């Protein structure tokens, strides 16, 4: 059986990269963000893991990465994120960034010997350099990708007894099998069930396993988070950029 790691890495070779992945990031240079100065981060694989001690700057790197692209003109129900969204200045944090902070993005082009370089720099209170960015959907998958409905008092909790069931969103069997492979469980089916209550709408994941059906209100945190993460990965536009913050959270080591 061919090695999938070698196969995807071959697609990401410097000469094939733009053809297969478009204007993806080749390198990020970071200057003046949360005490990070003169950091060059080269992206050598389409799937890159960054590890390090707490406070080393992993989140800063990921947050700047999702700010590298402008919103696609064809995007629907999508809003891009800017540096100001991740690095707010306040009385509590007057200097999370230096006065001369900047990030230099290097993008692949159809000429691998001539990557596009673009600098986003702080100009007084605003940031400049966004207009020439390539287009791409970018997603920062932090803890809010899955906050249990019990904790945020979703309508499936406070309106549980008077809910109306609306349209179901079917999950592709391949997505279900991927979830099962990560968690080590066999699922018969998974759907997202639409809900409504007093003109408010929501949806809730429902799994069927071992002849028993249960909603995400009765899932463990790890199971629910993997469900929402994989659903997001599989249903986002092609060539989307994902930054997953601590994807191992609440997962057993075999699922990690």
C-alpha positions as CSV (number, residue, x, y, z in Angstrom):
1,X,0.0,0.0,0.0
2,X,1.5,3.4,-0.9
3,X,2.5,5.6,2.0
4,X,0.0,8.5,2.2
5,X,2.6,10.8,3.8
6,X,4.9,10.4,0.9
7,X,2.1,10.9,-1.6
8,X,0.9,14.2,-0.1
9,X,4.5,15.4,0.4
10,X,5.2,14.7,-3.3
11,X,2.3,16.9,-4.2
12,X,3.8,19.6,-2.0
13,X,7.2,19.5,-3.6
14,X,8.4,23.0,-4.4
15,X,7.8,22.6,-8.1
16,X,4.3,21.1,-7.7
17,X,3.1,23.2,-4.8
18,X,1.3,26.0,-6.6
19,X,-0.4,23.6,-9.1
20,X,-1.8,21.5,-6.2
21,X,-2.3,24.0,-3.4
22,X,-2.5,27.4,-5.0
23,X,-1.1,30.5,-3.3
24,X,-0.3,28.7,-0.1
25,X,2.1,30.1,2.5
26,X,5.8,29.3,2.0
27,X,7.1,31.3,4.9
28,X,6.0,33.7,7.7
29,X,8.3,36.3,9.2
30,X,7.1,37.7,12.5
31,X,8.4,40.9,14.1
32,X,7.1,42.5,17.3
33,X,4.2,40.3,18.3
34,X,3.9,39.3,22.0
35,X,7.7,39.5,22.4
36,X,8.3,37.5,19.3
37,X,10.9,39.2,17.2
38,X,12.7,38.1,14.0
39,X,11.0,34.7,13.8
40,X,11.1,33.0,10.4
41,X,8.7,30.0,10.0
42,X,9.0,27.9,6.9
43,X,6.0,25.8,5.9
44,X,7.5,22.6,4.5
45,X,4.4,20.4,4.5
46,X,0.7,20.9,3.9
47,X,0.1,19.4,7.3
48,X,2.4,21.0,9.9
49,X,2.5,20.4,13.6
50,X,4.0,23.0,15.9
51,X,4.9,22.0,19.4
52,X,6.6,23.8,22.3
53,X,6.3,25.0,25.8
54,X,3.3,27.1,27.0
55,X,4.0,30.7,26.2
56,X,6.5,29.9,23.4
57,X,4.3,31.6,20.7
58,X,2.4,28.7,19.0
59,X,-0.9,30.5,19.2
60,X,0.6,33.7,17.9
61,X,2.0,31.9,14.9
62,X,-1.3,30.3,14.1
63,X,-3.3,33.4,14.6
64,X,-1.1,35.4,12.2
65,X,-1.4,32.5,9.6
66,X,-5.2,32.8,9.4
67,X,-4.8,36.6,8.8
68,X,-2.7,35.9,5.7
69,X,-5.6,35.8,3.2
70,X,-8.5,38.1,2.2
71,X,-12.1,37.0,2.0
72,X,-12.9,35.2,-1.3
73,X,-15.2,37.2,-3.5
74,X,-17.5,34.2,-3.8
75,X,-17.6,33.5,-0.1
76,X,-21.0,33.1,1.6
77,X,-21.6,33.1,5.4
78,X,-17.9,33.7,5.9
79,X,-16.0,36.6,7.5
80,X,-12.2,36.9,7.4
81,X,-10.2,37.7,10.5
82,X,-7.7,40.5,10.9
83,X,-4.7,41.0,13.1
84,X,-6.7,43.3,15.3
85,X,-9.1,40.5,16.1
86,X,-6.3,38.5,17.8
87,X,-4.1,41.2,19.2
88,X,-6.4,43.7,21.0
89,X,-4.8,46.7,22.7
90,X,-6.4,47.7,26.0
91,X,-5.6,49.1,29.4
92,X,-4.9,45.6,30.6
93,X,-2.6,44.9,27.6
94,X,-1.3,48.2,26.4
95,X,1.6,46.7,24.3
96,X,0.9,43.2,23.0
97,X,2.6,44.4,19.8
98,X,5.5,46.8,19.3
99,X,5.1,50.1,17.5
100,X,7.0,48.8,14.5
101,X,5.3,45.3,14.4
102,X,5.0,43.7,11.1
103,X,4.4,40.3,9.5
104,X,5.8,39.3,6.1
105,X,4.0,36.6,4.3
106,X,5.6,34.6,1.5
107,X,3.1,33.0,-0.9
108,X,3.7,30.4,-3.7
109,X,3.2,31.5,-7.3
110,X,3.1,29.8,-10.6
111,X,6.9,30.5,-10.7
112,X,8.4,28.6,-7.8
113,X,11.6,30.7,-8.0
114,X,9.6,33.9,-7.4
115,X,7.3,33.7,-4.4
116,X,5.0,36.7,-3.7
117,X,6.1,38.7,-0.6
118,X,3.6,40.9,1.2
119,X,4.1,42.9,4.4
120,X,1.2,43.7,6.8
121,X,2.5,46.5,9.1
122,X,1.2,48.7,11.8
123,X,0.6,52.2,10.5
124,X,-0.4,54.3,13.5
125,X,-3.6,52.7,14.8
126,X,-4.5,50.8,11.6
127,X,-2.8,48.0,9.6
128,X,-1.8,48.2,6.0
129,X,-1.0,45.6,3.4
130,X,-4.2,43.5,3.3
131,X,-5.4,44.5,-0.2
132,X,-2.8,42.5,-2.1
133,X,-3.4,39.3,-0.2
134,X,-4.5,36.2,-2.2
135,X,-8.0,34.9,-1.5
136,X,-8.6,31.8,0.7
137,X,-11.0,30.6,3.3
138,X,-9.2,30.4,6.7
139,X,-10.4,28.8,9.9
140,X,-9.0,29.0,13.4
141,X,-10.3,25.9,15.2
142,X,-9.9,26.7,18.9
143,X,-12.0,25.6,21.8
144,X,-15.1,27.4,20.5
145,X,-15.4,25.0,17.6
146,X,-17.3,22.9,20.2
147,X,-18.7,24.3,23.4
148,X,-21.1,21.7,24.8
149,X,-24.7,22.8,24.6
150,X,-25.2,22.0,28.2
151,X,-22.6,24.6,29.2
152,X,-23.9,27.4,27.0
153,X,-27.5,26.7,27.7
154,X,-28.5,26.1,24.1
155,X,-32.1,26.0,23.1
156,X,-31.8,22.2,23.0
157,X,-31.4,22.4,26.8
158,X,-33.8,25.2,27.9
159,X,-36.4,24.3,25.4
160,X,-35.9,20.6,25.5
161,X,-39.5,19.6,26.2
162,X,-41.1,21.8,23.6
163,X,-38.6,21.6,20.7
164,X,-39.7,21.2,17.1
165,X,-37.6,19.0,14.8
166,X,-36.8,20.6,11.5
167,X,-34.7,19.5,8.6
168,X,-31.9,16.9,9.0
169,X,-28.4,17.5,7.7
170,X,-27.0,14.1,6.6
171,X,-23.3,13.3,7.2
172,X,-21.5,11.5,4.5
173,X,-20.6,7.9,5.4
174,X,-16.9,8.6,4.7
175,X,-17.0,11.4,7.3
176,X,-18.6,9.1,9.8
177,X,-15.9,6.5,9.2
178,X,-13.2,9.1,9.8
179,X,-14.8,10.0,13.1
180,X,-15.0,6.3,14.0
181,X,-11.4,5.7,13.1
182,X,-10.2,8.6,15.4
183,X,-12.3,7.7,18.4
184,X,-12.1,3.9,18.0
185,X,-15.9,3.5,18.0
186,X,-18.2,2.0,15.3
187,X,-21.1,4.3,14.5
188,X,-24.2,3.2,12.6
189,X,-25.0,6.7,11.6
190,X,-24.5,10.4,12.5
191,X,-26.8,13.3,11.5
192,X,-27.2,16.9,12.5
193,X,-30.9,17.4,13.4
194,X,-32.4,20.9,12.9
195,X,-34.2,22.3,15.9
196,X,-36.5,25.3,16.5
197,X,-38.0,26.8,19.6
198,X,-39.9,30.1,19.8
199,X,-38.5,31.3,16.5
200,X,-34.9,30.4,17.3
201,X,-33.1,27.8,15.3
202,X,-30.2,25.5,16.0
203,X,-29.0,22.0,15.1
204,X,-27.7,19.2,17.2
205,X,-25.5,16.2,16.4
206,X,-27.2,12.8,16.9
207,X,-25.2,9.6,16.8
208,X,-26.4,6.0,16.5
209,X,-24.1,3.3,17.9
210,X,-24.6,-0.2,19.1
211,X,-28.4,0.2,18.5
212,X,-28.6,3.2,20.7
213,X,-29.3,6.8,19.6
214,X,-28.0,9.8,21.6
215,X,-27.5,13.5,21.0
216,X,-24.4,15.5,21.6
217,X,-26.0,16.6,24.9
218,X,-25.0,13.1,26.1
219,X,-21.6,12.9,24.3
220,X,-18.3,13.4,26.1
221,X,-16.4,16.6,25.3
222,X,-13.8,14.8,23.2
223,X,-16.3,13.0,21.1
224,X,-18.3,16.2,20.4
225,X,-15.2,18.2,19.6
226,X,-14.0,15.7,17.1
227,X,-17.4,15.5,15.5
228,X,-17.6,19.3,14.9
229,X,-13.9,19.5,13.9
230,X,-14.2,16.8,11.2
231,X,-17.5,18.1,10.0
232,X,-15.9,21.5,9.5
233,X,-12.8,20.1,7.8
234,X,-14.9,18.0,5.4
235,X,-17.5,20.6,4.5
236,X,-15.3,23.7,3.9
237,X,-14.2,24.9,0.5
238,X,-11.2,23.3,-1.2
239,X,-7.8,24.8,-0.4
240,X,-9.1,26.2,2.9
241,X,-6.4,26.9,5.5
242,X,-7.0,25.4,9.0
243,X,-5.2,26.2,12.2
244,X,-6.1,23.7,14.9
245,X,-5.4,24.8,18.4
246,X,-4.5,21.9,20.6
247,X,-6.5,19.3,18.6
248,X,-5.5,16.6,21.2
249,X,-7.6,18.2,24.0
250,X,-9.8,15.8,25.9
251,X,-8.8,12.9,23.6
252,X,-7.5,9.6,24.8
253,X,-3.9,9.0,23.7
254,X,-5.1,6.4,21.2
255,X,-7.4,9.0,19.6
256,X,-4.6,11.6,19.6
